[in-house]
């Protein structure tokens, strides 16, 4: 994944599920808890337990957005 691709996900108002090459999945409760490193080579985020994770962008295989559900009138 490139830094430009990641920035598009981080601009969303949503939770993220990140899948990496090793098969691990990471859940980010909201994009407010994630950022791109200054070198633009790493994603840094905090999970629901307030534990920091640092993931190399090159290891990210996919990101899924969990958008907020809107109620129908």
C-alpha positions in Angstrom: 0.0 0.0 0.0 1.2 3.5 -0.8 1.1 6.5 1.5 -1.4 8.2 -1.0 -3.7 5.2 -0.8 -3.5 5.1 3.0 -4.3 8.9 3.2 -7.6 8.2 1.4 -8.6 5.7 4.1 -7.5 8.0 6.9 -9.6 10.8 5.6 -12.8 8.7 6.2 -14.9 9.0 9.3 -14.9 5.3 10.1 -13.4 2.3 11.9 -10.8 0.3 9.9 -9.9 -3.3 9.7 -6.3 -3.8 8.4 -5.0 -7.1 7.0 -1.3 -7.7 6.6 0.7 -10.3 4.7 1.2 -12.6 7.7 -2.6 -13.0 8.0 -3.0 -10.8 11.1 -5.9 -8.4 11.3 -5.9 -5.2 13.2 -9.0 -3.2 14.2 -8.7 0.6 14.5 -11.8 2.0 16.3 -11.7 5.3 14.3 -9.4 7.0 11.9 -8.7 9.6 14.6 -6.6 7.0 16.3 -4.3 6.4 13.3 -1.6 8.4 11.5 1.0 8.0 8.8 4.6 8.3 10.1 6.7 11.2 9.0 8.8 9.0 6.7 5.5 7.8 5.1 6.6 4.2 5.5 4.6 3.2 8.6 1.0 3.3 9.8 0.9 4.1 13.6 -2.4 3.6 15.5 -3.9 2.9 18.9 -6.3 0.0 19.4 -9.3 -0.1 21.8 -7.0 -1.0 24.7 -4.8 2.1 24.0 -1.9 -0.1 22.8 0.2 1.4 20.0 0.9 -0.6 16.8 3.3 0.2 14.1 2.8 -1.5 10.7 5.0 -1.1 7.6 2.9 0.1 4.7 4.4 -2.5 2.4 3.0 -5.3 4.6 -0.6 -4.0 4.4 -2.7 -6.1 2.0 -6.1 -4.6 2.5 -8.1 -2.1 4.5 -11.8 -2.4 5.1 -13.9 0.6 6.2 -16.7 0.1 8.7 -19.0 3.0 7.9 -21.6 4.3 10.4 -25.1 3.0 9.7 -27.6 5.7 8.9 -31.2 5.3 10.2 -34.0 5.3 7.6 -36.8 7.8 8.3 
